[in-house]
Amino acid sequence: MLNKLKVMLFGGKPSVERRRVSAAGKAPKIGAYVAKKDLVIKITDSITTEMWEWFVLMGWREISMRTNRRKLVVLPQNAYAKLAKANSAERELIYNQMMKATTKVD
C-alpha cells in the first residue's frame, strides 16, 4: 500500500517491473560467475552458445562477485564441467540433482 502511494505521488517503476529478471547479455568468459537466486556457478571452461542459451532459459544470469553483497551459495568447482560435458537430455537430470542437493543442505 505504501509503495503504491509513493508511486502515485513521486512516480517511479511499479514493484512488478522492479523485480523482473535482468536481461541476458553475451555469453560469459572463463572465470565469470552466473547466478540464479542465491546459487552461483563459476564458469571454468569455455561456454558454447547453446549452453549459454540453456542457462538463460533456466533463469541464470552473469553477475559481478566483487560488487555483490548477497549471501550466495557457490556450487562446487566441478558443477559447470558436469553440465557442460553432458548432452541436453542428461543435463536436465544432472541439474535437477544439483538443485535437490543444494536445497537439502540449506
A tleap script that builds the chain and sets N, CA, C and O, in Angstrom:
source leaprc.protein.ff14SB
mol = sequence {
  NMET LEU ASN LYS LEU LYS VAL MET LEU PHE
  GLY GLY LYS PRO SER VAL GLU ARG ARG ARG
  VAL SER ALA ALA GLY LYS ALA PRO LYS ILE
  GLY ALA TYR VAL ALA LYS LYS ASP LEU VAL
  ILE LYS ILE THR ASP SER ILE THR THR GLU
  MET TRP GLU TRP PHE VAL LEU MET GLY TRP
  ARG GLU ILE SER MET ARG THR ASN ARG ARG
  LYS LEU VAL VAL LEU PRO GLN ASN ALA TYR
  ALA LYS LEU ALA LYS ALA ASN SER ALA GLU
  ARG GLU LEU ILE TYR ASN GLN MET MET LYS
  ALA THR THR LYS VAL CASP
}
set mol.1.N position { 0.823 -1.180 0.000 }
set mol.1.CA position { 0.000 0.000 0.000 }
set mol.1.C position { 0.873 1.252 0.000 }
set mol.1.O position { 0.641 2.181 -0.773 }
set mol.2.N position { 1.876 1.267 0.872 }
set mol.2.CA position { 2.752 2.420 0.958 }
set mol.2.C position { 3.521 2.623 -0.345 }
set mol.2.O position { 3.695 3.753 -0.801 }
set mol.3.N position { 3.985 1.512 -0.947 }
set mol.3.CA position { 4.706 1.619 -2.215 }
set mol.3.C position { 3.819 2.174 -3.320 }
set mol.3.O position { 4.274 2.975 -4.137 }
set mol.4.N position { 2.553 1.753 -3.352 }
set mol.4.CA position { 1.628 2.265 -4.366 }
set mol.4.C position { 1.423 3.764 -4.191 }
set mol.4.O position { 1.340 4.506 -5.170 }
set mol.5.N position { 1.342 4.205 -2.941 }
set mol.5.CA position { 1.181 5.630 -2.662 }
set mol.5.C position { 2.413 6.405 -3.112 }
set mol.5.O position { 2.288 7.477 -3.704 }
set mol.6.N position { 3.604 5.872 -2.834 }
set mol.6.CA position { 4.842 6.521 -3.268 }
set mol.6.C position { 4.894 6.642 -4.790 }
set mol.6.O position { 5.300 7.674 -5.324 }
set mol.7.N position { 4.479 5.579 -5.484 }
set mol.7.CA position { 4.492 5.605 -6.943 }
set mol.7.C position { 3.516 6.642 -7.456 }
set mol.7.O position { 3.814 7.360 -8.411 }
set mol.8.N position { 2.353 6.727 -6.829 }
set mol.8.CA position { 1.355 7.714 -7.269 }
set mol.8.C position { 1.852 9.137 -7.033 }
set mol.8.O position { 1.645 10.006 -7.881 }
set mol.9.N position { 2.500 9.392 -5.903 }
set mol.9.CA position { 2.947 10.742 -5.572 }
set mol.9.C position { 4.231 11.132 -6.294 }
set mol.9.O position { 4.329 12.230 -6.843 }
set mol.10.N position { 5.200 10.248 -6.294 }
set mol.10.CA position { 6.523 10.604 -6.806 }
set mol.10.C position { 6.870 9.957 -8.133 }
set mol.10.O position { 7.921 10.244 -8.705 }
set mol.11.N position { 6.012 9.097 -8.625 }
set mol.11.CA position { 6.305 8.400 -9.876 }
set mol.11.C position { 7.276 7.266 -9.612 }
set mol.11.O position { 7.609 6.992 -8.459 }
set mol.12.N position { 7.720 6.627 -10.627 }
set mol.12.CA position { 8.660 5.518 -10.473 }
set mol.12.C position { 8.106 4.261 -11.093 }
set mol.12.O position { 6.994 4.224 -11.619 }
set mol.13.N position { 8.916 3.241 -11.012 }
set mol.13.CA position { 8.534 1.968 -11.600 }
set mol.13.C position { 7.607 1.211 -10.660 }
set mol.13.O position { 7.816 1.229 -9.447 }
set mol.14.N position { 6.609 0.559 -11.182 }
set mol.14.CA position { 5.783 -0.308 -10.338 }
set mol.14.C position { 6.628 -1.459 -9.782 }
set mol.14.O position { 7.608 -1.862 -10.408 }
set mol.15.N position { 6.262 -1.979 -8.634 }
set mol.15.CA position { 7.057 -3.022 -7.979 }
set mol.15.C position { 7.211 -4.259 -8.850 }
set mol.15.O position { 8.232 -4.942 -8.763 }
set mol.16.N position { 6.235 -4.562 -9.680 }
set mol.16.CA position { 6.328 -5.724 -10.558 }
set mol.16.C position { 7.473 -5.544 -11.542 }
set mol.16.O position { 8.214 -6.488 -11.814 }
set mol.17.N position { 7.619 -4.356 -12.069 }
set mol.17.CA position { 8.667 -4.094 -13.037 }
set mol.17.C position { 10.046 -4.084 -12.378 }
set mol.17.O position { 11.022 -4.491 -13.009 }
set mol.18.N position { 10.151 -3.637 -11.146 }
set mol.18.CA position { 11.421 -3.603 -10.435 }
set mol.18.C position { 11.978 -4.997 -10.173 }
set mol.18.O position { 13.194 -5.186 -10.145 }
set mol.19.N position { 11.106 -5.962 -9.982 }
set mol.19.CA position { 11.509 -7.297 -9.575 }
set mol.19.C position { 11.778 -8.230 -10.752 }
set mol.19.O position { 12.066 -9.409 -10.542 }
set mol.20.N position { 11.694 -7.745 -11.951 }
set mol.20.CA position { 11.886 -8.579 -13.135 }
set mol.20.C position { 13.334 -9.050 -13.253 }
set mol.20.O position { 14.252 -8.333 -12.854 }
set mol.21.N position { 13.547 -10.248 -13.796 }
set mol.21.CA position { 14.889 -10.788 -14.025 }
set mol.21.C position { 15.577 -9.931 -15.072 }
set mol.21.O position { 14.968 -9.540 -16.068 }
set mol.22.N position { 16.862 -9.642 -14.837 }
set mol.22.CA position { 17.591 -8.811 -15.780 }
set mol.22.C position { 17.738 -9.518 -17.122 }
set mol.22.O position { 17.696 -10.745 -17.205 }
set mol.23.N position { 17.907 -8.731 -18.153 }
set mol.23.CA position { 18.059 -9.285 -19.500 }
set mol.23.C position { 19.392 -10.012 -19.613 }
set mol.23.O position { 20.381 -9.616 -18.996 }
set mol.24.N position { 19.409 -11.055 -20.389 }
set mol.24.CA position { 20.642 -11.824 -20.582 }
set mol.24.C position { 21.537 -11.109 -21.573 }
set mol.24.O position { 21.073 -10.582 -22.584 }
set mol.25.N position { 22.799 -11.099 -21.275 }
set mol.25.CA position { 23.762 -10.477 -22.170 }
set mol.25.C position { 24.501 -11.519 -22.984 }
set mol.25.O position { 23.979 -12.599 -23.261 }
set mol.26.N position { 25.714 -11.181 -23.360 }
set mol.26.CA position { 26.556 -12.112 -24.104 }
set mol.26.C position { 26.976 -13.254 -23.185 }
set mol.26.O position { 26.880 -13.161 -21.961 }
set mol.27.N position { 27.438 -14.318 -23.802 }
set mol.27.CA position { 27.921 -15.469 -23.032 }
set mol.27.C position { 29.118 -15.037 -22.182 }
set mol.27.O position { 29.987 -14.313 -22.667 }
set mol.28.N position { 29.172 -15.469 -20.931 }
set mol.28.CA position { 30.274 -15.063 -20.054 }
set mol.28.C position { 31.594 -15.721 -20.444 }
set mol.28.O position { 31.621 -16.758 -21.108 }
set mol.29.N position { 32.678 -15.098 -20.020 }
set mol.29.CA position { 34.008 -15.622 -20.295 }
set mol.29.C position { 34.406 -16.617 -19.206 }
set mol.29.O position { 33.727 -16.743 -18.187 }
set mol.30.N position { 35.498 -17.312 -19.431 }
set mol.30.CA position { 36.022 -18.249 -18.440 }
set mol.30.C position { 36.390 -17.461 -17.183 }
set mol.30.O position { 37.030 -16.412 -17.258 }
set mol.31.N position { 35.978 -17.981 -16.036 }
set mol.31.CA position { 36.255 -17.313 -14.762 }
set mol.31.C position { 35.113 -16.451 -14.269 }
set mol.31.O position { 35.142 -15.981 -13.132 }
set mol.32.N position { 34.107 -16.235 -15.101 }
set mol.32.CA position { 32.946 -15.422 -14.702 }
set mol.32.C position { 32.016 -16.277 -13.837 }
set mol.32.O position { 32.137 -17.500 -13.781 }
set mol.33.N position { 31.093 -15.599 -13.170 }
set mol.33.CA position { 30.114 -16.271 -12.326 }
set mol.33.C position { 28.720 -16.025 -12.873 }
set mol.33.O position { 28.400 -14.923 -13.318 }
set mol.34.N position { 27.891 -17.068 -12.834 }
set mol.34.CA position { 26.479 -16.929 -13.181 }
set mol.34.C position { 25.659 -17.316 -11.959 }
set mol.34.O position { 26.028 -18.224 -11.215 }
set mol.35.N position { 24.546 -16.621 -11.759 }
set mol.35.CA position { 23.750 -16.843 -10.553 }
set mol.35.C position { 22.278 -16.989 -10.882 }
set mol.35.O position { 21.775 -16.456 -11.872 }
set mol.36.N position { 21.610 -17.728 -10.017 }
set mol.36.CA position { 20.163 -17.865 -10.050 }
set mol.36.C position { 19.725 -17.836 -8.596 }
set mol.36.O position { 20.052 -18.737 -7.822 }
set mol.37.N position { 18.986 -16.801 -8.229 }
set mol.37.CA position { 18.585 -16.563 -6.839 }
set mol.37.C position { 19.830 -16.518 -5.972 }
set mol.37.O position { 20.644 -15.608 -6.131 }
set mol.38.N position { 20.012 -17.472 -5.054 }
set mol.38.CA position { 21.180 -17.433 -4.171 }
set mol.38.C position { 22.237 -18.472 -4.517 }
set mol.38.O position { 23.139 -18.723 -3.718 }
set mol.39.N position { 22.139 -19.084 -5.706 }
set mol.39.CA position { 23.114 -20.076 -6.150 }
set mol.39.C position { 24.044 -19.481 -7.198 }
set mol.39.O position { 23.621 -18.685 -8.036 }
set mol.40.N position { 25.312 -19.870 -7.145 }
set mol.40.CA position { 26.308 -19.346 -8.074 }
set mol.40.C position { 27.135 -20.496 -8.640 }
set mol.40.O position { 27.523 -21.414 -7.919 }
set mol.41.N position { 27.395 -20.427 -9.936 }
set mol.41.CA position { 28.293 -21.377 -10.604 }
set mol.41.C position { 29.404 -20.569 -11.263 }
set mol.41.O position { 29.149 -19.553 -11.910 }
set mol.42.N position { 30.643 -21.036 -11.091 }
set mol.42.CA position { 31.769 -20.399 -11.759 }
set mol.42.C position { 31.985 -21.091 -13.104 }
set mol.42.O position { 32.024 -22.319 -13.178 }
set mol.43.N position { 32.123 -20.302 -14.155 }
set mol.43.CA position { 32.379 -20.821 -15.494 }
set mol.43.C position { 33.859 -21.195 -15.560 }
set mol.43.O position { 34.722 -20.317 -15.566 }
set mol.44.N position { 34.152 -22.488 -15.609 }
set mol.44.CA position { 35.537 -22.952 -15.559 }
set mol.44.C position { 36.098 -23.351 -16.920 }
set mol.44.O position { 37.284 -23.662 -17.036 }
set mol.45.N position { 35.256 -23.344 -17.947 }
set mol.45.CA position { 35.676 -23.730 -19.292 }
set mol.45.C position { 34.912 -22.843 -20.268 }
set mol.45.O position { 33.975 -22.146 -19.879 }
set mol.46.N position { 35.309 -22.871 -21.524 }
set mol.46.CA position { 34.588 -22.046 -22.498 }
set mol.46.C position { 33.128 -22.499 -22.578 }
set mol.46.O position { 32.819 -23.678 -22.407 }
set mol.47.N position { 32.249 -21.546 -22.838 }
set mol.47.CA position { 30.812 -21.839 -22.859 }
set mol.47.C position { 30.305 -21.678 -24.294 }
set mol.47.O position { 30.583 -20.681 -24.961 }
set mol.48.N position { 29.567 -22.668 -24.742 }
set mol.48.CA position { 29.016 -22.615 -26.094 }
set mol.48.C position { 27.755 -21.754 -26.093 }
set mol.48.O position { 27.170 -21.490 -25.042 }
set mol.49.N position { 27.357 -21.330 -27.257 }
set mol.49.CA position { 26.135 -20.534 -27.382 }
set mol.49.C position { 24.932 -21.341 -26.928 }
set mol.49.O position { 24.047 -20.809 -26.259 }
set mol.50.N position { 24.891 -22.612 -27.280 }
set mol.50.CA position { 23.772 -23.474 -26.885 }
set mol.50.C position { 23.709 -23.623 -25.365 }
set mol.50.O position { 22.629 -23.601 -24.775 }
set mol.51.N position { 24.881 -23.776 -24.740 }
set mol.51.CA position { 24.932 -23.915 -23.285 }
set mol.51.C position { 24.489 -22.622 -22.610 }
set mol.51.O position { 23.746 -22.671 -21.629 }
set mol.52.N position { 24.922 -21.480 -23.103 }
set mol.52.CA position { 24.524 -20.198 -22.511 }
set mol.52.C position { 23.022 -19.978 -22.675 }
set mol.52.O position { 22.367 -19.495 -21.752 }
set mol.53.N position { 22.473 -20.323 -23.827 }
set mol.53.CA position { 21.031 -20.194 -24.024 }
set mol.53.C position { 20.263 -21.074 -23.039 }
set mol.53.O position { 19.205 -20.683 -22.546 }
set mol.54.N position { 20.796 -22.263 -22.755 }
set mol.54.CA position { 20.161 -23.148 -21.778 }
set mol.54.C position { 20.188 -22.508 -20.390 }
set mol.54.O position { 19.182 -22.515 -19.681 }
set mol.55.N position { 21.348 -21.952 -20.003 }
set mol.55.CA position { 21.446 -21.264 -18.711 }
set mol.55.C position { 20.442 -20.117 -18.625 }
set mol.55.O position { 19.782 -19.942 -17.600 }
set mol.56.N position { 20.327 -19.344 -19.690 }
set mol.56.CA position { 19.400 -18.207 -19.712 }
set mol.56.C position { 17.955 -18.686 -19.562 }
set mol.56.O position { 17.180 -18.100 -18.805 }
set mol.57.N position { 17.598 -19.737 -20.273 }
set mol.57.CA position { 16.241 -20.284 -20.161 }
set mol.57.C position { 15.944 -20.791 -18.748 }
set mol.57.O position { 14.799 -20.747 -18.297 }
set mol.58.N position { 16.966 -21.268 -18.059 }
set mol.58.CA position { 16.800 -21.762 -16.699 }
set mol.58.C position { 16.780 -20.617 -15.674 }
set mol.58.O position { 16.520 -20.848 -14.493 }
set mol.59.N position { 17.051 -19.394 -16.122 }
set mol.59.CA position { 16.981 -18.245 -15.221 }
set mol.59.C position { 18.318 -17.776 -14.669 }
set mol.59.O position { 18.344 -16.954 -13.753 }
set mol.60.N position { 19.422 -18.271 -15.197 }
set mol.60.CA position { 20.749 -17.882 -14.723 }
set mol.60.C position { 21.206 -16.622 -15.448 }
set mol.60.O position { 20.922 -16.446 -16.633 }
set mol.61.N position { 21.911 -15.750 -14.739 }
set mol.61.CA position { 22.459 -14.520 -15.320 }
set mol.61.C position { 23.874 -14.310 -14.802 }
set mol.61.O position { 24.212 -14.734 -13.696 }
set mol.62.N position { 24.699 -13.651 -15.612 }
set mol.62.CA position { 26.066 -13.349 -15.183 }
set mol.62.C position { 26.029 -12.263 -14.109 }
set mol.62.O position { 25.264 -11.304 -14.206 }
set mol.63.N position { 26.871 -12.429 -13.078 }
set mol.63.CA position { 26.944 -11.431 -12.012 }
set mol.63.C position { 28.393 -11.053 -11.755 }
set mol.63.O position { 29.313 -11.774 -12.142 }
set mol.64.N position { 28.586 -9.923 -11.103 }
set mol.64.CA position { 29.903 -9.494 -10.670 }
set mol.64.C position { 30.036 -9.843 -9.193 }
set mol.64.O position { 29.287 -9.327 -8.364 }
set mol.65.N position { 30.962 -10.695 -8.868 }
set mol.65.CA position { 31.125 -11.120 -7.479 }
set mol.65.C position { 31.755 -10.023 -6.621 }
set mol.65.O position { 31.576 -10.020 -5.403 }
set mol.66.N position { 32.485 -9.096 -7.231 }
set mol.66.CA position { 33.140 -8.037 -6.451 }
set mol.66.C position { 32.133 -7.094 -5.828 }
set mol.66.O position { 32.319 -6.638 -4.700 }
set mol.67.N position { 31.076 -6.800 -6.550 }
set mol.67.CA position { 30.113 -5.816 -6.057 }
set mol.67.C position { 28.863 -6.449 -5.460 }
set mol.67.O position { 27.911 -5.745 -5.124 }
set mol.68.N position { 28.859 -7.762 -5.325 }
set mol.68.CA position { 27.673 -8.460 -4.854 }
set mol.68.C position { 27.726 -8.618 -3.344 }
set mol.68.O position { 28.709 -9.137 -2.816 }
set mol.69.N position { 26.692 -8.182 -2.640 }
set mol.69.CA position { 26.654 -8.256 -1.179 }
set mol.69.C position { 25.697 -9.328 -0.667 }
set mol.69.O position { 25.571 -9.524 0.542 }
set mol.70.N position { 25.029 -10.017 -1.574 }
set mol.70.CA position { 24.088 -11.052 -1.149 }
set mol.70.C position { 24.836 -12.245 -0.573 }
set mol.70.O position { 26.010 -12.461 -0.875 }
set mol.71.N position { 24.144 -13.017 0.259 }
set mol.71.CA position { 24.705 -14.262 0.768 }
set mol.71.C position { 24.407 -15.329 -0.277 }
set mol.71.O position { 23.257 -15.713 -0.490 }
set mol.72.N position { 25.461 -15.791 -0.917 }
set mol.72.CA position { 25.314 -16.730 -2.026 }
set mol.72.C position { 25.937 -18.074 -1.694 }
set mol.72.O position { 26.885 -18.159 -0.914 }
set mol.73.N position { 25.396 -19.114 -2.292 }
set mol.73.CA position { 25.944 -20.466 -2.167 }
set mol.73.C position { 26.657 -20.771 -3.477 }
set mol.73.O position { 26.028 -20.873 -4.530 }
set mol.74.N position { 27.975 -20.916 -3.399 }
set mol.74.CA position { 28.760 -21.226 -4.596 }
set mol.74.C position { 28.796 -22.740 -4.757 }
set mol.74.O position { 29.239 -23.464 -3.866 }
set mol.75.N position { 28.327 -23.198 -5.895 }
set mol.75.CA position { 28.326 -24.634 -6.183 }
set mol.75.C position { 29.763 -25.116 -6.390 }
set mol.75.O position { 30.632 -24.306 -6.710 }
set mol.76.N position { 30.034 -26.408 -6.216 }
set mol.76.CA position { 31.402 -26.933 -6.357 }
set mol.76.C position { 32.013 -26.606 -7.717 }
set mol.76.O position { 31.303 -26.384 -8.697 }
set mol.77.N position { 33.355 -26.582 -7.755 }
set mol.77.CA position { 34.083 -26.239 -8.976 }
set mol.77.C position { 33.706 -27.129 -10.157 }
set mol.77.O position { 33.694 -26.667 -11.298 }
set mol.78.N position { 33.398 -28.394 -9.899 }
set mol.78.CA position { 33.110 -29.315 -10.997 }
set mol.78.C position { 31.652 -29.234 -11.472 }
set mol.78.O position { 31.278 -29.953 -12.398 }
set mol.79.N position { 30.837 -28.393 -10.876 }
set mol.79.CA position { 29.419 -28.297 -11.253 }
set mol.79.C position { 29.263 -27.876 -12.715 }
set mol.79.O position { 28.493 -28.485 -13.458 }
set mol.80.N position { 29.983 -26.846 -13.124 }
set mol.80.CA position { 29.872 -26.389 -14.510 }
set mol.80.C position { 30.399 -27.446 -15.473 }
set mol.80.O position { 29.803 -27.680 -16.525 }
set mol.81.N position { 31.520 -28.089 -15.119 }
set mol.81.CA position { 32.108 -29.101 -16.000 }
set mol.81.C position { 31.139 -30.257 -16.216 }
set mol.81.O position { 31.027 -30.766 -17.331 }
set mol.82.N position { 30.439 -30.678 -15.171 }
set mol.82.CA position { 29.461 -31.760 -15.311 }
set mol.82.C position { 28.353 -31.363 -16.279 }
set mol.82.O position { 27.959 -32.147 -17.143 }
set mol.83.N position { 27.854 -30.132 -16.125 }
set mol.83.CA position { 26.777 -29.664 -17.002 }
set mol.83.C position { 27.251 -29.505 -18.441 }
set mol.83.O position { 26.526 -29.842 -19.377 }
set mol.84.N position { 28.457 -28.997 -18.618 }
set mol.84.CA position { 28.974 -28.745 -19.970 }
set mol.84.C position { 29.250 -30.044 -20.726 }
set mol.84.O position { 29.055 -30.100 -21.941 }
set mol.85.N position { 29.699 -31.084 -20.030 }
set mol.85.CA position { 30.035 -32.344 -20.694 }
set mol.85.C position { 28.801 -33.168 -21.046 }
set mol.85.O position { 28.850 -34.004 -21.949 }
set mol.86.N position { 27.708 -32.941 -20.346 }
set mol.86.CA position { 26.502 -33.746 -20.563 }
set mol.86.C position { 25.765 -33.297 -21.825 }
set mol.86.O position { 25.823 -32.130 -22.213 }
set mol.87.N position { 25.074 -34.244 -22.455 }
set mol.87.CA position { 24.230 -33.850 -23.578 }
set mol.87.C position { 22.946 -33.237 -23.017 }
set mol.87.O position { 22.734 -33.248 -21.804 }
set mol.88.N position { 22.106 -32.715 -23.874 }
set mol.88.CA position { 20.945 -31.953 -23.403 }
set mol.88.C position { 19.981 -32.781 -22.550 }
set mol.88.O position { 19.384 -32.249 -21.613 }
set mol.89.N position { 19.820 -34.063 -22.853 }
set mol.89.CA position { 18.915 -34.904 -22.063 }
set mol.89.C position { 19.480 -35.174 -20.672 }
set mol.89.O position { 18.754 -35.119 -19.680 }
set mol.90.N position { 20.773 -35.464 -20.605 }
set mol.90.CA position { 21.418 -35.729 -19.318 }
set mol.90.C position { 21.564 -34.464 -18.482 }
set mol.90.O position { 21.540 -34.517 -17.253 }
set mol.91.N position { 21.714 -33.333 -19.153 }
set mol.91.CA position { 21.918 -32.060 -18.459 }
set mol.91.C position { 20.765 -31.749 -17.505 }
set mol.91.O position { 20.993 -31.308 -16.379 }
set mol.92.N position { 19.545 -31.977 -17.947 }
set mol.92.CA position { 18.377 -31.726 -17.098 }
set mol.92.C position { 18.433 -32.582 -15.832 }
set mol.92.O position { 18.147 -32.102 -14.735 }
set mol.93.N position { 18.801 -33.841 -15.995 }
set mol.93.CA position { 18.886 -34.761 -14.864 }
set mol.93.C position { 19.962 -34.311 -13.879 }
set mol.93.O position { 19.718 -34.268 -12.673 }
set mol.94.N position { 21.144 -33.978 -14.380 }
set mol.94.CA position { 22.248 -33.521 -13.531 }
set mol.94.C position { 21.873 -32.223 -12.832 }
set mol.94.O position { 22.145 -32.047 -11.644 }
set mol.95.N position { 21.252 -31.321 -13.568 }
set mol.95.CA position { 20.838 -30.026 -12.997 }
set mol.95.C position { 19.838 -30.241 -11.854 }
set mol.95.O position { 19.974 -29.639 -10.790 }
set mol.96.N position { 18.849 -31.086 -12.070 }
set mol.96.CA position { 17.857 -31.354 -11.026 }
set mol.96.C position { 18.497 -31.984 -9.794 }
set mol.96.O position { 18.115 -31.658 -8.671 }
set mol.97.N position { 19.460 -32.878 -9.983 }
set mol.97.CA position { 20.164 -33.489 -8.860 }
set mol.97.C position { 20.949 -32.441 -8.074 }
set mol.97.O position { 20.970 -32.474 -6.844 }
set mol.98.N position { 21.596 -31.510 -8.781 }
set mol.98.CA position { 22.343 -30.441 -8.108 }
set mol.98.C position { 21.415 -29.551 -7.293 }
set mol.98.O position { 21.738 -29.176 -6.166 }
set mol.99.N position { 20.264 -29.216 -7.862 }
set mol.99.CA position { 19.327 -28.347 -7.161 }
set mol.99.C position { 18.771 -29.036 -5.911 }
set mol.99.O position { 18.612 -28.400 -4.869 }
set mol.100.N position { 18.477 -30.328 -6.015 }
set mol.100.CA position { 17.996 -31.079 -4.846 }
set mol.100.C position { 19.066 -31.139 -3.767 }
set mol.100.O position { 18.767 -30.993 -2.582 }
set mol.101.N position { 20.316 -31.354 -4.176 }
set mol.101.CA position { 21.411 -31.457 -3.210 }
set mol.101.C position { 21.635 -30.130 -2.476 }
set mol.101.O position { 21.929 -30.131 -1.280 }
set mol.102.N position { 21.500 -29.012 -3.172 }
set mol.102.CA position { 21.709 -27.719 -2.520 }
set mol.102.C position { 20.559 -27.347 -1.597 }
set mol.102.O position { 20.776 -26.683 -0.583 }
set mol.103.N position { 19.344 -27.759 -1.925 }
set mol.103.CA position { 18.225 -27.438 -1.054 }
set mol.103.C position { 18.228 -28.296 0.197 }
set mol.103.O position { 17.734 -27.855 1.235 }
set mol.104.N position { 18.771 -29.518 0.137 }
set mol.104.CA position { 18.867 -30.374 1.308 }
set mol.104.C position { 19.875 -29.824 2.311 }
set mol.104.O position { 19.684 -29.946 3.521 }
set mol.105.N position { 20.964 -29.208 1.799 }
set mol.105.CA position { 22.000 -28.662 2.662 }
set mol.105.C position { 21.462 -27.488 3.460 }
set mol.105.O position { 21.776 -27.343 4.642 }
set mol.106.N position { 20.667 -26.661 2.833 }
set mol.106.CA position { 20.140 -25.463 3.485 }
set mol.106.C position { 19.130 -25.848 4.443 }
set mol.106.O position { 18.551 -24.990 5.109 }
savepdb mol mol.pdb
quit
